[in-house]
Amino acid sequence: MVIRGAGGAQRLVGSRPSPDSEVRWYLRRRVNRVIAEINTRLNIGIRPFQLTKRQVLIDRLIYDPKVMEALEAYAQENKLPRELAQVEVQRYAREIVPAFNAYIYFRLGYWLARRIANLLYRVRGGFADESHLAKVDPNAAVVFVMNHRSNMDYILVAFLAAEQSALSYAVGEWARIWPLQQLIRAMGAYFVRRRSNNPLYRRVLERYVHMATHEGVCQAVFLEGRLSRDGKLQPPRFGILDYMLRGHDPEDARDIVFIPVGINYDRVLEDRTLLRSLDPDAARRGFWFVIGTTLGFVARNLWLMARNRWRRFGYAAVNFGEPVSVHEYCRRHGINLKRFAPEQRFVEMEKLATHLMAGVEYAVPVLPIPLLARILLDAGEQGIGLFDLQAAFYRLADELRERGACVIPGSDGREQVFNSALKMLRLRYLAIEAEGIYRAQPDSVSALRYYANSIGQWART
């Protein structure tokens, strides 16, 4: 039925909604149900900013006053029409802004992360002191700062932190391939051109990070900025931290709380590739060689699974350290980063990044393979007998635990843990045995050192 109203306007009464609108209504209802359910159990709830339509966030970023200032300066410096510079800003904004979907994150993403992590590793994780986490202001913007051991870090931390919050990562350009980039955006991650020195792009990225932090979005940052090539923690890079904090006022209502996170593995899937990158004389391997090697690795492991001979790659562990409140840190040191000139702010930012990196360093868990690697390297060419190796393994684990290290696993069943770790080293040809004496495989010393370096901070204590 058509009814004519005032001014001649017409409207339909009793018409059925279109199939597309019914589908959208059905999907929206499921998403809202997931959000309502998840927010009842999360320590850090999903923020309204994350549920805002992506196009609204893009427009907000494009017309941000500081982005507009940078646009004008960029156009004048490069003698470009303002409209052309505006197109660049729009492209950067669309590239950066995620399309968070709570249903995909907590239903598909969490399920995949849990399955993959538990398929490959014996996963262990927890907070060094959960009472500290309980004291974190639920209104604060929480940022997990962590070391970067493997590309598995994204999966492992997202899975273990899913009971606390939905994490937003900064992801490099390597992941911008179909359909991976669509999934990553739906998981709330944003893409970063790590090597870009374009001032206009850096300003757009800065303002997005500032917006997300100001709105309380929970984020995850790799302080080292890249994967560790030698197993040691790298010096911190504080670009993203600076974006978060350069406009922060300690008198603001919303605090920023950094939580140090230590990650470690009994086996890093990329270990050989990372070590090879340190060799300046190593021949450069092409894209198809890498793809072929990866597919071959997957095929071998699937074949072992089919024959019921496959074993997981040992332990993977995440340890969450003591939170650091920016409000408290600034009050304790008498600083206000918002009022500092860039040079002074960079000095204070470096101090804060170093402080956070120390928290990350001592949160890194101690695992069986790094322990055995350390003992075999110390034994040198003369090697060590089985009973002495086992005794040294127990002794070193106990010593590090007494010093405050998070040693995984605990003392229960440690004989089985020792035997499994030693077997893994031999299967990977990292250790050899002759006449009851165990030694480091001469060609694999660098690999053993890579794993031993992950717990080197405790050896220095």
C-alpha positions, 0 to 999 in steps of 0.5 A, spaced: 500 500 500 502 506 498 500 512 502 501 520 500 503 524 506 504 532 506 508 535 501 506 529 496 511 524 499 510 517 498 512 511 503 510 504 503 506 500 508 507 493 510 512 492 504 517 486 506 524 488 507 529 486 502 533 479 502 540 483 503 537 487 509 534 481 512 541 477 511 545 484 514 540 484 520 541 476 522 549 477 521 548 484 526 544 480 531 549 474 531 555 479 532 551 483 537 550 477 541 557 475 541 559 482 543 555 482 549 557 475 551 565 477 550 564 483 554 562 480 560 568 475 561 573 480 558 578 484 563 579 489 558 572 490 554 571 492 546 571 499 546 566 503 542 572 505 537 573 498 535 565 497 533 565 504 529 564 503 522 570 503 518 569 508 513 567 513 519 574 512 522 577 513 515 574 519 514 575 521 521 583 520 520 583 523 513 580 530 516 584 530 522 587 537 523 594 535 524 593 530 518 590 536 514 596 540 516 601 535 514 597 534 507 598 542 506 606 542 507 607 536 503 603 539 497 607 545 497 614 542 498 613 537 493 609 542 488 603 537 488 596 539 487 592 539 494 587 534 491 593 529 489 596 529 496 589 528 498 588 522 494 595 519 497 592 521 504 586 517 503 590 511 500 594 511 506 588 511 511 584 505 507 591 501 508 592 503 515 585 503 518 582 495 520 575 493 519 575 489 526 569 484 527 568 481 533 565 475 531 571 473 526 576 475 532 573 471 537 569 465 533 574 464 527 580 467 529 581 464 536 579 457 534 584 457 529 589 460 533 588 455 539 588 449 534 594 451 530 598 453 537 596 447 540 597 442 534 605 445 533 607 446 541 605 444 548 603 451 550 604 454 556 602 461 559 600 466 565 601 472 568 607 473 573 603 476 578 595 476 576 594 481 582 597 486 578 593 485 572 587 485 577 589 492 579 589 495 572 584 501 571 579 497 566 578 504 563 586 504 561 589 503 554 592 497 555 599 496 551 602 489 551 609 490 549 613 484 547 619 480 544 619 478 537 621 471 536 617 468 531 611 469 526 608 465 531 608 470 536 602 473 533 598 467 533 600 465 540 599 471 544 592 473 541 590 466 543 593 466 550 590 474 551 583 472 548 581 471 555 583 478 557 582 483 551 582 483 543 589 485 541 590 490 535 597 489 532 601 493 527 603 488 522 608 489 516 607 489 509 609 481 508 601 480 510 598 484 505 596 478 500 589 476 499 586 473 503 590 474 509 590 481 509 582 481 509 582 476 515 588 480 519 584 487 518 577 483 521 582 481 527 583 488 528 590 489 526 593 495 522 598 495 516 605 498 517 610 500 512 616 499 516 621 502 512 617 508 509 620 515 510 614 519 507 612 524 512 605 524 510 604 517 511 608 517 517 603 523 520 597 519 518 600 512 521 601 517 527 594 520 528 591 513 527 595 510 533 594 516 537 586 515 536 586 508 537 590 509 544 586 515 546 580 511 545 582 505 549 584 500 544 588 494 547 594 494 542 600 489 542 607 492 540 614 488 538 619 493 542 624 490 537 621 492 531 623 485 527 625 478 529 631 477 533 636 474 528 641 471 533 636 469 539 638 475 543 633 481 545 635 487 540 635 494 542 628 497 543 625 501 537 620 507 540 617 509 534 610 506 535 611 508 543 612 515 541 606 515 537 602 513 543 605 518 548 607 524 544 600 527 546 599 524 552 598 528 558 599 525 565 593 529 568 588 525 562 582 521 565 585 515 561 591 512 563 596 508 558 598 501 561 604 497 558 604 490 560 611 486 558 610 480 555 616 475 554 615 469 549 620 463 548 620 457 544 623 450 544 623 450 536 622 457 532 620 455 525 624 460 522 631 459 526 635 456 520 632 462 516 634 467 521 641 465 522 642 464 515 640 472 514 646 473 519 651 470 514 653 476 509 656 471 504 650 466 504 647 466 497 640 470 496 634 465 496 629 467 491 621 467 493 620 461 489 625 457 493 622 459 500 615 457 497 618 450 495 622 449 502 616 451 506 611 447 502 616 441 503 616 442 510 609 442 511 609 436 506 614 432 511 610 433 517 603 431 514 606 425 512 609 424 519 602 425 521 599 420 517 604 415 519 602 417 526 610 418 527 609 426 528 611 429 534 610 437 537 615 442 537 616 442 544 614 448 549 611 454 547 610 459 552 608 466 554 609 470 560 606 476 562 610 481 567 608 487 571 604 492 568 607 499 568 602 505 568 604 511 564 601 516 569 605 513 575 611 513 571 610 520 569 609 522 576 615 518 579 620 522 574 616 528 574 615 529 566 610 531 562 611 528 555 606 532 551 609 539 553 616 537 551 620 539 545 621 533 540 629 532 542 627 532 550 621 527 548 626 522 545 630 522 550 625 520 555 622 516 550 628 512 550 629 511 557 621 509 558 623 504 552 629 501 556 625 500 562 619 496 558 625 492 555 628 490 561 621 488 564 620 484 557 627 481 558 626 478 565 619 475 563 622 471 557 620 464 560 626 459 560 624 452 556 628 445 556 631 446 549 635 453 551 637 450 558 640 444 554 643 448 549 646 452 554 649 446 558 652 443 551 655 449 549 659 450 556 661 443 555 665 444 549 668 439 545 670 434 550 662 433 551 658 431 557 656 424 560 648 423 560 648 423 567 652 429 568 648 432 563 641 430 566 644 433 573 646 439 570 639 440 567 636 439 573 641 444 577 640 450 572 633 449 572 633 450 579 638 456 580 634 460 575 627 458 578 630 461 585 633 467 581 626 469 579 625 466 572 619 463 569 621 456 568 617 451 564 615 446 565 615 446 573 619 440 577 613 435 576 615 430 570 622 433 569 625 426 567 620 425 561 621 433 559 629 432 559 629 426 555 624 429 550 628 435 549 634 431 548 631 427 543 629 433 539 636 435 539 638 429 536 633 428 531 634 435 529 642 434 529 644 439 534 647 434 538 651 428 537 652 422 542 658 417 541 660 412 547 655 415 552 658 422 551 654 428 548 656 434 544 654 440 540 654 438 533 660 442 530 655 445 524 650 446 529 653 451 534 650 457 531 643 454 532 645 452 539 647 459 541 641 462 538 637 458 543 641 459 549 641 466 547 634 467 549 635 465 556 642 469 556 639 475 561 639 470 567 646 467 565 648 474 567 644 475 573 
